[in-house]
Amino acid sequence: EQLTELASIAGVHDPKALANLQRAGITPASMAAFTLLPLVRLAWADESIQDNEDDYILRAAAEDGIHYGTPSYRLLSKWLEERPSEKMINAWSSYAQALARELDDTTYRSVVEATLGRAKRVAEASGGFLGLGEKVSENEQLVLRDLAHALNRPSS
């Protein structure tokens, strides 16, 4: 029953991807936070989260209907205090691959653009040293490339 609900909320039906979500502790109630994992991962790229990155992620969460006190908000807050585990990041990559296989081109393209666009805004939020210089660090660029790779639809 919970697996069926998770599949419905996640928008994927791939058994392996759903099993990875469950093993990582993602539930239907925390799935909304899970979709923001790429933003959190990017914020952690330089070993600590800057206040403006934190603010941007919490605003994105509010836009997605994630409110204080909900399971998704609690999970997101935990990730903002403590870097998400490799198991969680791998579960997200598996989820992204399932989306690539299961969504139609138009829907998938909008997911990719929204995810990468928001992630880039998190990277730019830290703004370099005193707002000068490169807005996106080398580590953030590496994470952005990794996210783009994870979201790359395999050619058939």
DSSP file (Angstrom, degrees, kcal/mol; ACC not computed):
  #  RESIDUE AA STRUCTURE BP1 BP2  ACC     N-H-->O    O-->H-N    N-H-->O    O-->H-N    TCO  KAPPA ALPHA  PHI   PSI    X-CA   Y-CA   Z-CA
    1    1 A E     >        0   0    0      0, 0.0     4,-2.1     0, 0.0     5,-0.2   0.000 360.0 360.0 360.0 -49.8    0.0    0.0    0.0
    2    2 A Q  H  >  +     0   0    0      1,-0.2     4,-2.8     2,-0.2     5,-0.2   0.869 360.0  53.8 -66.1 -34.7    2.7    2.5    1.0
    3    3 A L  H  > S+     0   0    0      2,-0.2     4,-2.6     1,-0.2    -1,-0.2   0.896 108.2  49.6 -65.1 -39.9    4.8    1.5   -2.1
    4    4 A T  H  > S+     0   0    0      2,-0.2     4,-2.1     1,-0.2    -2,-0.2   0.909 113.0  46.7 -63.8 -43.2    1.8    2.2   -4.3
    5    5 A E  H  X S+     0   0    0     -4,-2.1     4,-2.5     2,-0.2     5,-0.2   0.907 112.1  50.4 -66.3 -41.6    1.3    5.6   -2.7
    6    6 A L  H  X S+     0   0    0     -4,-2.8     4,-3.2     1,-0.2     5,-0.3   0.922 109.8  50.9 -61.3 -44.2    5.0    6.3   -3.0
    7    7 A A  H  X>S+     0   0    0     -4,-2.6     4,-1.7     1,-0.2     5,-0.9   0.906 111.5  48.5 -59.6 -42.1    5.0    5.4   -6.7
    8    8 A S  H  <5S+     0   0    0     -4,-2.1    -2,-0.2     2,-0.2    -1,-0.2   0.925 116.5  40.9 -65.0 -45.8    2.0    7.7   -7.3
    9    9 A I  H  <5S+     0   0    0     -4,-2.5    -2,-0.2     1,-0.2    -1,-0.2   0.889 117.0  48.6 -71.2 -39.3    3.6   10.6   -5.5
   10   10 A A  H  <5S-     0   0    0     -4,-3.2    -1,-0.2    -5,-0.2    -2,-0.2   0.764 101.9-133.1 -72.8 -25.0    7.1   10.0   -7.0
   11   11 A G  T  <5S+     0   0    0     -4,-1.7     2,-0.3     1,-0.3    -3,-0.2   0.670  71.6  98.9  79.5  16.3    5.7    9.7  -10.5
   12   12 A V      < -     0   0    0     -5,-0.9    -1,-0.3    -6,-0.3    -2,-0.2  -0.947  48.6-170.7-133.0 156.3    7.7    6.5  -11.2
   13   13 A H        +     0   0    0     -2,-0.3    -6,-0.1    85,-0.1    -1,-0.1   0.318  42.2 130.6-126.0   4.2    6.9    2.8  -11.1
   14   14 A D     >  -     0   0    0      1,-0.2     4,-2.5    81,-0.1     5,-0.2  -0.471  51.4-146.9 -63.7 118.5   10.4    1.3  -11.5
   15   15 A P  H  > S+     0   0    0      0, 0.0     4,-2.4     0, 0.0     5,-0.2   0.863  95.8  50.8 -58.4 -38.7   10.7   -1.3   -8.7
   16   16 A K  H  > S+     0   0    0      2,-0.2     4,-2.4     1,-0.2     5,-0.2   0.932 111.6  46.8 -66.1 -45.5   14.4   -0.7   -8.3
   17   17 A A  H  > S+     0   0    0      1,-0.2     4,-2.1     2,-0.2    -1,-0.2   0.912 114.0  48.1 -62.9 -42.3   14.1    3.1   -7.9
   18   18 A L  H  X S+     0   0    0     -4,-2.5     4,-2.4     2,-0.2    -1,-0.2   0.887 110.6  51.2 -66.3 -38.6   11.2    2.7   -5.5
   19   19 A A  H  X S+     0   0    0     -4,-2.4     4,-2.8    -5,-0.2    -1,-0.2   0.901 109.3  51.2 -64.4 -40.1   13.1    0.1   -3.4
   20   20 A N  H  X S+     0   0    0     -4,-2.4     4,-1.8     2,-0.2    -2,-0.2   0.896 109.4  50.6 -63.1 -40.0   16.1    2.6   -3.3
   21   21 A L  H  <>S+     0   0    0     -4,-2.1     5,-2.7     2,-0.2     4,-0.3   0.943 112.4  46.3 -61.8 -47.1   13.7    5.3   -2.1
   22   22 A Q  H ><5S+     0   0    0     -4,-2.4     3,-1.6     1,-0.2    -2,-0.2   0.918 110.5  52.2 -63.2 -43.3   12.3    3.1    0.6
   23   23 A R  H 3<5S+     0   0    0     -4,-2.8    -1,-0.2     1,-0.3    -2,-0.2   0.840 107.6  53.4 -61.8 -32.3   15.8    1.9    1.7
   24   24 A A  T 3<5S-     0   0    0     -4,-1.8    -1,-0.3    -5,-0.2    -2,-0.2   0.512 122.7-109.1 -80.5  -4.0   16.8    5.6    2.0
   25   25 A G  T < 5 +     0   0    0     -3,-1.6     2,-0.4    -4,-0.3    -3,-0.2   0.617  64.7 153.2  89.2  12.8   13.8    6.2    4.3
   26   26 A I      < -     0   0    0     -5,-2.7    -1,-0.3    -6,-0.2    -2,-0.1  -0.638  18.7-178.2 -79.6 130.1   11.8    8.2    1.8
   27   27 A T    >>  -     0   0    0     -2,-0.4     3,-0.9     1,-0.0     4,-0.9  -0.718  45.5 -98.2-117.3 169.1    8.0    7.9    2.5
   28   28 A P  G >4 S+     0   0    0      0, 0.0     3,-0.6     0, 0.0     4,-0.4   0.882 125.6  54.2 -54.9 -35.8    5.1    9.4    0.6
   29   29 A A  G 34 S+     0   0    0      1,-0.2    43,-0.7     2,-0.1     4,-0.2   0.729 113.9  39.5 -73.0 -21.5    5.1   12.2    3.3
   30   30 A S  G <> S+     0   0    0     -3,-0.9     4,-1.7    41,-0.2     3,-0.4   0.396  85.8  98.0-107.4   3.2    8.7   13.1    2.7
   31   31 A M  H <X S+     0   0    0     -4,-0.9     4,-1.6    -3,-0.6    -1,-0.1   0.847  76.9  60.7 -61.2 -35.3    8.8   12.8   -1.1
   32   32 A A  H  4 S+     0   0    0     -4,-0.4     4,-0.4     1,-0.2    -1,-0.2   0.914 106.6  46.1 -60.0 -42.0    8.4   16.5   -1.6
   33   33 A A  H >4 S+     0   0    0     -3,-0.4     3,-1.8     1,-0.2     4,-0.3   0.894 106.1  60.7 -65.1 -39.2   11.7   17.2    0.3
   34   34 A F  H >< S+     0   0    0     -4,-1.7     3,-1.7     1,-0.3    -1,-0.2   0.851  96.0  59.8 -58.7 -35.5   13.4   14.4   -1.6
   35   35 A T  T 3< S+     0   0    0     -4,-1.6    -1,-0.3     1,-0.3    -2,-0.2   0.706 103.2  53.9 -67.4 -16.9   12.8   16.3   -4.9
   36   36 A L  T X> S+     0   0    0     -3,-1.8     4,-1.7    -4,-0.4     3,-1.0   0.398  76.5 103.6 -94.5   1.9   14.8   19.2   -3.4
   37   37 A L  H <> S+     0   0    0     -3,-1.7     4,-3.1    -4,-0.3     5,-0.2   0.859  73.2  59.5 -53.7 -40.1   17.8   17.0   -2.7
   38   38 A P  H 3> S+     0   0    0      0, 0.0     4,-1.9     0, 0.0    -1,-0.3   0.876 105.7  49.6 -58.1 -34.6   19.8   18.3   -5.7
   39   39 A L  H <> S+     0   0    0     -3,-1.0     4,-2.2     2,-0.2    -2,-0.2   0.917 112.8  45.9 -68.7 -42.4   19.5   21.9   -4.2
   40   40 A V  H  X S+     0   0    0     -4,-1.7     4,-1.8     2,-0.2    -1,-0.2   0.919 111.0  53.2 -65.2 -43.6   20.7   20.7   -0.8
   41   41 A R  H  < S+     0   0    0     -4,-3.1     4,-0.3     1,-0.2    -1,-0.2   0.902 110.0  48.0 -58.9 -41.7   23.5   18.7   -2.4
   42   42 A L  H >< S+     0   0    0     -4,-1.9     3,-1.5    -5,-0.2     4,-0.3   0.899 107.1  55.4 -66.5 -40.6   24.7   21.8   -4.2
   43   43 A A  H >< S+     0   0    0     -4,-2.2     3,-0.5     1,-0.3     5,-0.3   0.839 108.6  49.2 -61.8 -31.8   24.5   23.9   -1.1
   44   44 A W  G >< S+     0   0    0     -4,-1.8     3,-2.0     1,-0.2    -1,-0.3   0.464  81.6 100.8 -83.8  -1.6   26.9   21.4    0.6
   45   45 A A  G <  S+     0   0    0     -3,-1.5    -1,-0.2     1,-0.3    -2,-0.1   0.819  84.1  45.7 -56.2 -34.4   29.3   21.4   -2.3
   46   46 A D  G <  S-     0   0    0     -3,-0.5    -1,-0.3     2,-0.3    -2,-0.1  -0.018 123.1-100.9-102.7  30.3   31.7   23.8   -0.5
   47   47 A E  S <  S+     0   0    0     -3,-2.0     2,-0.3     0, 0.0    -2,-0.1   0.176  99.6  47.8  76.7 -16.7   31.6   21.9    2.8
   48   48 A S  S    S-     0   0    0     -5,-0.3     2,-0.5    35,-0.0    -2,-0.3  -0.993  81.4-115.1-150.7 154.6   29.1   24.2    4.5
   49   49 A I        -     0   0    0     -2,-0.3     2,-0.2    31,-0.2    -5,-0.1  -0.774  27.1-138.6 -93.8 128.5   25.8   25.9    3.7
   50   50 A Q     >  -     0   0    0     -2,-0.5     4,-2.5    -7,-0.2     3,-0.4  -0.495  23.2-114.3 -79.4 153.7   25.8   29.7    3.4
   51   51 A D  H  > S+     0   0    0      1,-0.2     4,-2.8     2,-0.2     5,-0.2   0.895 116.8  51.1 -55.7 -43.0   22.8   31.6    4.9
   52   52 A N  H  > S+     0   0    0      2,-0.2     4,-2.0     1,-0.2    -1,-0.2   0.820 109.8  50.1 -69.6 -28.0   21.6   32.8    1.4
   53   53 A E  H  > S+     0   0    0     -3,-0.4     4,-2.4     2,-0.2    -1,-0.2   0.929 111.6  48.6 -69.4 -45.5   21.8   29.2    0.1
   54   54 A D  H  X S+     0   0    0     -4,-2.5     4,-2.4     1,-0.2    -2,-0.2   0.922 111.8  49.8 -56.4 -47.9   19.7   28.0    3.1
   55   55 A D  H  X S+     0   0    0     -4,-2.8     4,-2.3     1,-0.2    -1,-0.2   0.913 110.0  50.1 -59.9 -44.7   17.2   30.9    2.5
   56   56 A Y  H  X S+     0   0    0     -4,-2.0     4,-2.6     1,-0.2    -1,-0.2   0.924 111.0  49.0 -62.2 -44.0   16.8   30.0   -1.2
   57   57 A I  H  X S+     0   0    0     -4,-2.4     4,-2.4     1,-0.2    -1,-0.2   0.909 111.3  49.1 -63.6 -42.3   16.2   26.3   -0.4
   58   58 A L  H  X S+     0   0    0     -4,-2.4     4,-2.2     2,-0.2    -1,-0.2   0.865 111.3  50.1 -67.0 -34.8   13.6   27.2    2.2
   59   59 A R  H  X S+     0   0    0     -4,-2.3     4,-2.4     2,-0.2    -2,-0.2   0.918 110.6  49.7 -66.2 -42.6   11.9   29.6   -0.2
   60   60 A A  H  X S+     0   0    0     -4,-2.6     4,-1.5     1,-0.2    -2,-0.2   0.895 110.1  51.9 -61.4 -39.6   11.9   26.8   -2.9
   61   61 A A  H  <>S+     0   0    0     -4,-2.4     5,-2.9     2,-0.2    -1,-0.2   0.926 108.9  49.2 -62.4 -44.9   10.4   24.4   -0.3
   62   62 A A  H ><5S+     0   0    0     -4,-2.2     3,-1.7     1,-0.2    -2,-0.2   0.902 108.5  53.6 -62.0 -40.7    7.6   26.9    0.5
   63   63 A E  H 3<5S+     0   0    0     -4,-2.4    -1,-0.2     1,-0.3    -2,-0.2   0.830 107.9  51.8 -60.9 -31.4    6.9   27.3   -3.2
   64   64 A D  T 3<5S-     0   0    0     -4,-1.5    -1,-0.3    -3,-0.2    -2,-0.2   0.342 124.9-104.2 -88.2   6.7    6.6   23.5   -3.4
   65   65 A G  T < 5S+     0   0    0     -3,-1.7     2,-0.7     1,-0.3    -3,-0.2   0.692  71.1 147.0  81.7  18.3    4.1   23.5   -0.5
   66   66 A I      < -     0   0    0     -5,-2.9     2,-0.3    -6,-0.2    -1,-0.3  -0.805  27.8-172.7 -90.6 114.2    6.6   22.2    2.1
   67   67 A H    >   -     0   0    0     -2,-0.7     3,-2.0     1,-0.1     6,-0.4  -0.769  31.6 -81.6-113.8 154.5    5.5   23.8    5.4
   68   68 A Y  T 3  S+     0   0    0     -2,-0.3    -1,-0.1     1,-0.2     4,-0.0  -0.158 113.1  22.5 -49.2 135.2    7.1   23.9    8.9
   69   69 A G  T 3  S+     0   0    0      1,-0.3    -1,-0.2     2,-0.1    -3,-0.0   0.233  92.3 119.4  91.9 -14.3    6.3   20.8   11.0
   70   70 A T  S <> S-     0   0    0     -3,-2.0     4,-2.5     1,-0.1    -1,-0.3  -0.423  78.2-110.2 -80.5 160.2    5.6   18.5    8.1
   71   71 A P  H  > S+     0   0    0      0, 0.0     4,-2.3     0, 0.0     5,-0.2   0.887 120.6  51.6 -56.0 -39.1    7.7   15.3    7.5
   72   72 A S  H  > S+     0   0    0    -43,-0.7     4,-2.6     2,-0.2     5,-0.2   0.910 109.6  48.8 -65.3 -41.1    9.2   16.9    4.4
   73   73 A Y  H  > S+     0   0    0     -6,-0.4     4,-2.7     2,-0.2    -1,-0.2   0.915 111.2  50.1 -64.6 -42.2   10.1   20.1    6.2
   74   74 A R  H  X S+     0   0    0     -4,-2.5     4,-2.1     2,-0.2    -2,-0.2   0.913 112.6  46.8 -63.1 -42.3   11.8   18.0    9.0
   75   75 A L  H  X S+     0   0    0     -4,-2.3     4,-2.3     2,-0.2    -2,-0.2   0.935 113.2  48.4 -65.0 -45.8   13.8   16.0    6.5
   76   76 A L  H  X S+     0   0    0     -4,-2.6     4,-1.7     1,-0.2    -2,-0.2   0.912 110.9  51.1 -60.5 -43.3   14.8   19.1    4.6
   77   77 A S  H  X S+     0   0    0     -4,-2.7     4,-1.0     1,-0.2    -1,-0.2   0.898 108.1  52.6 -60.9 -41.1   15.9   20.8    7.9
   78   78 A K  H >X S+     0   0    0     -4,-2.1     4,-2.5     1,-0.2     3,-0.7   0.928 109.1  49.6 -60.1 -44.9   17.9   17.8    8.8
   79   79 A W  H 3< S+     0   0    0     -4,-2.3    -1,-0.2     1,-0.2    -2,-0.2   0.811 106.0  56.2 -65.6 -29.3   19.7   17.9    5.5
   80   80 A L  H 3< S+     0   0    0     -4,-1.7    -1,-0.2     1,-0.2   -31,-0.2   0.728 116.2  37.4 -74.7 -20.2   20.4   21.6    6.0
   81   81 A E  H << S+     0   0    0     -4,-1.0     2,-0.4    -3,-0.7    -2,-0.2   0.748 128.3  28.7 -95.9 -30.5   22.2   20.8    9.3
   82   82 A E  S  < S-     0   0    0     -4,-2.5    -1,-0.3    -5,-0.2     3,-0.1  -0.992  90.9-107.1-139.4 125.4   23.8   17.6    8.2
   83   83 A R        -     0   0    0     -2,-0.4    -3,-0.1    -3,-0.1   -42,-0.1  -0.187  43.4-105.3 -51.6 134.4   25.0   16.6    4.7
   84   84 A P        -     0   0    0      0, 0.0    -1,-0.1     0, 0.0    -5,-0.0  -0.301  42.2-103.9 -60.7 148.1   22.7   14.0    3.1
   85   85 A S     >  -     0   0    0      1,-0.1     4,-2.1   -61,-0.1     5,-0.2  -0.224  21.1-113.8 -71.0 160.9   24.2   10.5    3.0
   86   86 A E  H  > S+     0   0    0      1,-0.2     4,-3.1     2,-0.2     5,-0.2   0.867 119.4  59.3 -60.2 -36.4   25.7    8.9   -0.1
   87   87 A K  H  > S+     0   0    0      1,-0.2     4,-2.1     2,-0.2    -1,-0.2   0.903 106.5  47.1 -59.8 -40.7   22.8    6.3    0.1
   88   88 A M  H  > S+     0   0    0      2,-0.2     4,-2.0     1,-0.2    -2,-0.2   0.917 112.8  48.2 -66.9 -43.7   20.3    9.3   -0.2
   89   89 A I  H  X S+     0   0    0     -4,-2.1     4,-2.1     1,-0.2    -2,-0.2   0.902 112.2  49.3 -64.8 -40.9   22.2   10.8   -3.1
   90   90 A N  H  X S+     0   0    0     -4,-3.1     4,-2.4     1,-0.2    -1,-0.2   0.878 108.3  53.7 -65.5 -37.1   22.4    7.4   -4.9
   91   91 A A  H  X S+     0   0    0     -4,-2.1     4,-2.2    -5,-0.2    -1,-0.2   0.889 108.3  50.5 -63.3 -37.7   18.6    7.0   -4.3
   92   92 A W  H  X S+     0   0    0     -4,-2.0     4,-2.9     2,-0.2    -2,-0.2   0.917 109.4  50.1 -66.5 -41.8   18.1   10.4   -6.0
   93   93 A S  H  X S+     0   0    0     -4,-2.1     4,-2.2     2,-0.2    -2,-0.2   0.913 111.3  48.8 -62.1 -42.1   20.2    9.4   -9.0
   94   94 A S  H  X S+     0   0    0     -4,-2.4     4,-2.0     2,-0.2    -1,-0.2   0.898 112.1  49.6 -62.4 -41.0   18.2    6.1   -9.3
   95   95 A Y  H  X S+     0   0    0     -4,-2.2     4,-2.5     2,-0.2    -2,-0.2   0.916 109.1  51.6 -63.2 -44.8   15.0    8.2   -9.1
   96   96 A A  H  X S+     0   0    0     -4,-2.9     4,-2.2     1,-0.2    -2,-0.2   0.894 109.5  50.2 -61.1 -40.1   16.2   10.6  -11.8
   97   97 A Q  H  X S+     0   0    0     -4,-2.2     4,-1.7     2,-0.2    -1,-0.2   0.884 109.5  50.9 -66.1 -38.1   17.0    7.7  -14.1
   98   98 A A  H  X S+     0   0    0     -4,-2.0     4,-2.3     2,-0.2     5,-0.2   0.910 109.2  51.0 -65.3 -41.0   13.6    6.2  -13.6
   99   99 A L  H  X S+     0   0    0     -4,-2.5     4,-2.7     1,-0.2    -2,-0.2   0.922 107.3  54.3 -59.4 -43.0   12.0    9.6  -14.4
  100  100 A A  H  < S+     0   0    0     -4,-2.2    -1,-0.2     1,-0.2    -2,-0.2   0.867 113.9  41.5 -59.5 -37.2   14.1    9.7  -17.6
  101  101 A R  H  < S+     0   0    0     -4,-1.7    -1,-0.2    -5,-0.1    -2,-0.2   0.835 122.7  36.9 -77.9 -33.2   12.7    6.4  -18.6
  102  102 A E  H  < S+     0   0    0     -4,-2.3     2,-0.2    -5,-0.1    -2,-0.2   0.738  97.0  79.8-100.1 -24.6    9.1    6.9  -17.6
  103  103 A L  S  < S-     0   0    0     -4,-2.7   -91,-0.0    -5,-0.2     2,-0.0  -0.557  80.6-110.4 -87.5 150.7    8.2   10.5  -18.3
  104  104 A D     >  -     0   0    0     -2,-0.2     4,-2.8     1,-0.1     5,-0.3  -0.323  38.8-101.3 -69.3 162.2    7.3   11.9  -21.8
  105  105 A D  H  > S+     0   0    0      1,-0.2     4,-2.8     2,-0.2     5,-0.2   0.885 118.6  48.1 -55.0 -47.6    9.8   14.2  -23.4
  106  106 A T  H  > S+     0   0    0      2,-0.2     4,-1.8     1,-0.2    -1,-0.2   0.930 115.3  43.7 -63.5 -47.0    8.0   17.5  -22.6
  107  107 A T  H  > S+     0   0    0      2,-0.2     4,-1.9     1,-0.2    -1,-0.2   0.921 115.4  48.8 -64.7 -44.2    7.4   16.7  -19.0
  108  108 A Y  H  X S+     0   0    0     -4,-2.8     4,-2.7     1,-0.2    -2,-0.2   0.916 108.4  53.3 -64.2 -42.4   10.9   15.3  -18.5
  109  109 A R  H  X S+     0   0    0     -4,-2.8     4,-2.7    -5,-0.3    -1,-0.2   0.896 109.1  49.6 -59.3 -40.1   12.5   18.4  -20.1
  110  110 A S  H  X S+     0   0    0     -4,-1.8     4,-2.3     2,-0.2    -1,-0.2   0.869 110.1  50.9 -69.2 -34.7   10.6   20.7  -17.8
  111  111 A V  H  X S+     0   0    0     -4,-1.9     4,-2.7     2,-0.2     5,-0.2   0.937 112.8  46.4 -63.7 -46.6   11.7   18.6  -14.7
  112  112 A V  H  X S+     0   0    0     -4,-2.7     4,-2.9     2,-0.2     5,-0.3   0.939 114.1  47.0 -61.9 -48.7   15.3   18.8  -15.9
  113  113 A E  H  X S+     0   0    0     -4,-2.7     4,-2.3    -5,-0.2     5,-0.2   0.910 114.8  46.3 -62.1 -42.5   15.1   22.6  -16.6
  114  114 A A  H  X S+     0   0    0     -4,-2.3     4,-2.4    -5,-0.2     5,-0.2   0.930 115.4  46.1 -65.5 -45.5   13.5   23.3  -13.3
  115  115 A T  H  X S+     0   0    0     -4,-2.7     4,-2.3    -5,-0.2    -2,-0.2   0.953 118.2  40.3 -64.2 -51.0   15.9   21.1  -11.3
  116  116 A L  H  X S+     0   0    0     -4,-2.9     4,-2.4    -5,-0.2    -1,-0.2   0.873 115.0  53.0 -68.5 -36.1   19.1   22.4  -12.9
  117  117 A G  H  X S+     0   0    0     -4,-2.3     4,-1.8    -5,-0.3    -2,-0.2   0.935 112.5  43.6 -63.4 -46.5   17.8   26.0  -12.9
  118  118 A R  H  X S+     0   0    0     -4,-2.4     4,-1.9    -5,-0.2    -2,-0.2   0.905 112.9  52.6 -65.0 -41.1   17.0   26.0   -9.2
  119  119 A A  H  X S+     0   0    0     -4,-2.3     4,-2.2    -5,-0.2    -2,-0.2   0.912 108.2  50.7 -62.2 -42.3   20.3   24.2   -8.5
  120  120 A K  H  X S+     0   0    0     -4,-2.4     4,-2.4     1,-0.2    -1,-0.2   0.879 107.7  53.7 -63.9 -36.8   22.2   26.9  -10.4
  121  121 A R  H  X S+     0   0    0     -4,-1.8     4,-1.3     2,-0.2    -1,-0.2   0.862 107.0  51.4 -66.7 -34.1   20.4   29.6   -8.4
  122  122 A V  H  X S+     0   0    0     -4,-1.9     4,-0.8     2,-0.2     3,-0.4   0.941 110.6  49.0 -63.5 -46.0   21.5   27.9   -5.1
  123  123 A A  H >< S+     0   0    0     -4,-2.2     3,-0.6     1,-0.2     4,-0.4   0.890 113.2  46.7 -61.0 -39.4   25.1   27.9   -6.4
  124  124 A E  H >< S+     0   0    0     -4,-2.4     3,-0.8     1,-0.2    -1,-0.2   0.723  96.3  75.8 -74.8 -20.6   24.9   31.6   -7.4
  125  125 A A  H 3< S+     0   0    0     -4,-1.3    -1,-0.2    -3,-0.4    -2,-0.2   0.828  87.5  58.5 -62.6 -32.2   23.3   32.5   -4.0
  126  126 A S  T << S-     0   0    0     -4,-0.8     5,-0.3    -3,-0.6    -1,-0.3   0.798  90.7-161.5 -71.5 -25.5   26.6   32.2   -2.2
  127  127 A G    <   -     0   0    0     -3,-0.8     9,-0.1    -4,-0.4     8,-0.1   0.613  34.2 -89.2  64.8  21.1   27.9   34.9   -4.6
  128  128 A G  S >  S-     0   0    0      7,-0.6     3,-1.1     3,-0.2     2,-0.5  -0.096  80.6 -24.5  71.1-176.2   31.7   34.5   -4.3
  129  129 A F  B >  S-A  132   0A   0      3,-0.6     3,-2.4     1,-0.3    -2,-0.1  -0.600 133.7 -18.7 -76.6 118.6   33.8   36.3   -1.7
  130  130 A L  T 3  S-     0   0    0     -2,-0.5    -1,-0.3     1,-0.3    -2,-0.1   0.797 124.2 -61.8  53.4  30.9   32.1   39.6   -0.7
  131  131 A G  T <  S+     0   0    0     -3,-1.1    -1,-0.3    -5,-0.3     2,-0.2   0.536 114.4 115.4  77.2   5.4   30.0   39.3   -3.8
  132  132 A L  B <   +A  129   0A   0     -3,-2.4    -3,-0.6     2,-0.1    -1,-0.3  -0.670  58.5  11.9-105.5 161.2   33.0   39.6   -6.0
  133  133 A G  S    S+     0   0    0     -2,-0.2     2,-0.1    -5,-0.2     3,-0.0  -0.264 111.1   1.7  77.4-162.3   34.6   37.1   -8.4
  134  134 A E        -     0   0    0      1,-0.2    -5,-0.2     2,-0.0    -3,-0.1  -0.380  54.4-157.1 -63.6 130.9   33.1   33.8   -9.6
  135  135 A K  S    S+     0   0    0      1,-0.2    -7,-0.6    -8,-0.1     2,-0.6   0.775  82.4  54.8 -78.8 -26.5   29.6   33.3   -8.2
  136  136 A V  S    S-     0   0    0     -9,-0.1    -1,-0.2   -10,-0.1   -12,-0.1  -0.937  84.0-140.3-113.9 118.7   29.8   29.5   -8.7
  137  137 A S     >  -     0   0    0     -2,-0.6     4,-2.3   -14,-0.2     5,-0.1  -0.155  25.4-107.6 -71.1 168.2   32.7   27.7   -7.1
  138  138 A E  H  > S+     0   0    0      2,-0.2     4,-2.0     1,-0.2     5,-0.1   0.907 121.6  50.6 -62.7 -42.4   34.6   24.9   -8.7
  139  139 A N  H  > S+     0   0    0      1,-0.2     4,-2.1     2,-0.2    -1,-0.2   0.900 110.1  49.9 -62.9 -40.3   33.0   22.4   -6.3
  140  140 A E  H  > S+     0   0    0      1,-0.2     4,-2.7     2,-0.2    -1,-0.2   0.890 108.1  53.3 -65.6 -38.6   29.6   23.7   -7.2
  141  141 A Q  H  X S+     0   0    0     -4,-2.3     4,-2.3     2,-0.2    -1,-0.2   0.894 108.0  51.3 -62.3 -38.8   30.3   23.4  -10.9
  142  142 A L  H  X S+     0   0    0     -4,-2.0     4,-2.3     2,-0.2    -2,-0.2   0.914 111.2  46.8 -63.6 -43.2   31.3   19.7  -10.3
  143  143 A V  H  X S+     0   0    0     -4,-2.1     4,-2.8     2,-0.2    -2,-0.2   0.910 110.8  52.5 -66.3 -41.2   28.0   19.0   -8.5
  144  144 A L  H  X S+     0   0    0     -4,-2.7     4,-2.6     2,-0.2    -2,-0.2   0.916 110.7  47.9 -59.1 -42.9   26.1   20.8  -11.3
  145  145 A R  H  X S+     0   0    0     -4,-2.3     4,-2.4     2,-0.2    -1,-0.2   0.906 111.6  50.3 -63.8 -41.1   27.8   18.7  -13.9
  146  146 A D  H  X S+     0   0    0     -4,-2.3     4,-2.5     2,-0.2    -2,-0.2   0.903 111.1  48.4 -64.4 -41.3   27.0   15.5  -11.8
  147  147 A L  H  X S+     0   0    0     -4,-2.8     4,-2.1     2,-0.2    -2,-0.2   0.930 111.3  49.9 -63.0 -45.2   23.4   16.5  -11.5
  148  148 A A  H  < S+     0   0    0     -4,-2.6     4,-0.5     1,-0.2    -2,-0.2   0.899 111.3  49.7 -60.5 -40.2   23.2   17.2  -15.3
  149  149 A H  H >< S+     0   0    0     -4,-2.4     3,-1.1     1,-0.2    -2,-0.2   0.926 109.8  50.1 -63.8 -44.7   24.7   13.8  -15.9
  150  150 A A  H 3< S+     0   0    0     -4,-2.5    -1,-0.2     1,-0.3    -2,-0.2   0.841 114.0  46.2 -62.2 -32.5   22.3   12.1  -13.5
  151  151 A L  T 3< S+     0   0    0     -4,-2.1     2,-0.3    -5,-0.2    -1,-0.3   0.477  84.4 118.6 -88.9  -2.7   19.4   13.8  -15.4
  152  152 A N    <   -     0   0    0     -3,-1.1   -52,-0.1    -4,-0.5    -3,-0.0  -0.497  66.6-129.6 -69.2 123.9   20.8   13.0  -18.8
  153  153 A R        -     0   0    0     -2,-0.3    -1,-0.1     1,-0.1    -2,-0.1  -0.608  25.0-118.7 -75.6 125.5   18.2   10.8  -20.7
  154  154 A P        -     0   0    0      0, 0.0     2,-0.2     0, 0.0    -1,-0.1  -0.370  28.3-115.0 -64.1 141.1   19.9    7.7  -22.1
  155  155 A S              0   0    0      1,-0.1    -3,-0.0    -2,-0.1     0, 0.0  -0.554 360.0 360.0 -78.3 142.9   19.8    7.5  -25.9
  156  156 A S              0   0    0     -2,-0.2    -1,-0.1    -3,-0.0    -3,-0.0   0.454 360.0 360.0 -99.6 360.0   17.8    4.6  -27.2
